[in-house]
Amino acid sequence: MDTIDLEFILNNQAIVRRGVGPDQKLNDFLREDLGMTGTKFGCGIAVCRACTVAVQRVPGARMEPLRTCTTPVSDVNGRIVTTVEGLAQGDGQLHPLQKAFLKHFSFQCGYSAPGFLMASLCLMDKLRRSPIPRSAVDAAIAEAVGQHICRCTGYVRYYQAIREVILETPGLVV
């Protein structure tokens, strides 16, 4: 069986693993090999988006949402990956999105929350690079997280929390 030497940055930490199966799913690698259980496994066919993480090709590049349940680890070789565990600020403070999710009680079981958080982080990164009019915020949120599946909340609280953070973060809207 072919193996690869896997090297990538995960939550600001270098990960180096020798002899990794290139087709191993990223979700399995994160959860089983690295103990990063915040990234959830839901449907296994990239539909529910509970497994979403943020990936950058190089430092400073745009964050892109990536569904880990169908992505082989070889796809993140040399990349920068941020999981829900990497959202907290350097001083241990929760990210504004996490605080807003708690404030709005945007989750019930919490299973889909990591995927929503990571897709929202990618949206905020996109808006930092290219701010949008205030009137376009709801459509941008719907585009970023509209296909995420949550069986508990009805989505309204997620949208409220994300909207609040976008509108309160300087430079995201014009």
N, C-alpha and C positions, 0 to 999 in steps of 0.2 A: 504494500500500500504506500502510495506517495504521501510525503509529509512536507510541511514548510516550516521555516523559521519565521515566527510571527512577531512583529514588532509594531507597536502603536502606542499612542498616548491615551490613557483612560483616566478621566477626572484629574488631569494634570500630573499623572504618574506614568512613568515609562513602564510598559509591559513588554517583556521579552520571554517568549516561550519557544523552545526548540522541539521539533518533531510533532507539530500539530497537524491533524488531518485538515486539509484545505477546505473540505466540504462540510466540516462540523458547523452547525448553525451557531451564529453569534450569540443568540439567546442562551443556548446550552453552555457555551463557553463562559459567558458572563456569570450565569447563575451557578453552574456546577464547578467550573475550574477556578473562578475568581471569587465566588461567594457574594456576588453583586445581585442580590435577590430582589432589589427594587424594580428592576425591569421584569415585567410580568410575561408569562406565556398564556395566551388566551386561545385563539382559534387555531393557530398553527398554519394558517394560510394567508396571513397578512391582511385580513379584512378588518378585524376588530381594532387594531392599532394599539392595543395595550402594551405591546412590546417596543414602542417607539423610543429611540435614542436620538441624540443630535450628533452629526458627524461633520467634520471639516476636512477638506483635502490637505490643506496646509495651514500653518498658523496665520490667523487674520482672515482666512477665507470665510465665506458665508456658511452658517450652520444649516445643514439640511436634515430633515427628519428621515430616519431610516428604520424600517421595520426589521427587527432582529430575528424573528421566528423563521424567516425564509432566506435570510442573508448568510452566506458562508463567511467564516472568519477571514478567509483570504481577501474578501472585499474591503476589510478595514486595515489591511497591512499597510503601514506607513501613514495612517490617518490619525485624526484626533477625534476621540469619542467621548461624549459626555452623557452619563446616565443620570437618573434622578438623584442618586447618591452624591453626584458632583454639583448639584445646584446650590447647596448651602455656601454662604460666603466664607472667606478665609478665616474669619473669627468665629465660625460656628453658627452664625445667624442664618435664619432661613432666608431664602431668596424671596423677593417681593411677590412672586407668583405663588409660592408656597404659603406665605402669610395670607394672601387674598383667598386662596382656596380654603384655608381654615376659617377665615373670617366669614365667608359666604357659605360655609358648610357645603362645599361644591361636590362632595363625595358622600357616599354612604358606606359601602363596603371598602372603597379605596382601591379596588383592583384596577380600574381603568385610569385612575388619577395620574400615575406616572407617565402614561402615554400622552394624556392631555397636557401635563406640565411640560414635557419635552417638545411637543409640537408648538406649544405657546412660546417657549423659549426661542425656538427657531423663528417664529413670527416676529418676536421682539427684535431679534438680530436683523431680520430683513428690514424692519421699519427703522432701525437705527441707521441703516445704510441708505434707505430711501423712504423718508417720512411720507405719510399719506394725509389727505384731508380728514378732519374729524368726522365728517359725514360718511367716510368710507370704512371706518373702523369695524362696524358690525359685519360688513361683507368680507373684510379681511379675516376676521375671526372665524366666520362660517367657512371660508375657504381653507383655513389652516386646520381646524378641528372638526369640521362638519361631517367627516366620514368616520370619526372615532365613535365607537360603540360603548355605551354605558347602559346597563340594564336597571340602574337604581335611581338616578337623579332626575331624569327628564331634561338634562343639559342646560337648563336656564341658569342655574347657579354657576356652572363652569363659565358660561359666556359672560355673566355679570362680573365674575372675578377677573377674568382675562381683560375685559373691557376697562375695568377700574385701573388695573396696573398699567395698561397702555396709555390711558388718558392722564395718569398721574406721573408717568415717566417722561421727563423732559427730552425733547428731540424726536419723539416717535410720530407725532402728528403736527401738521402745520395748520 
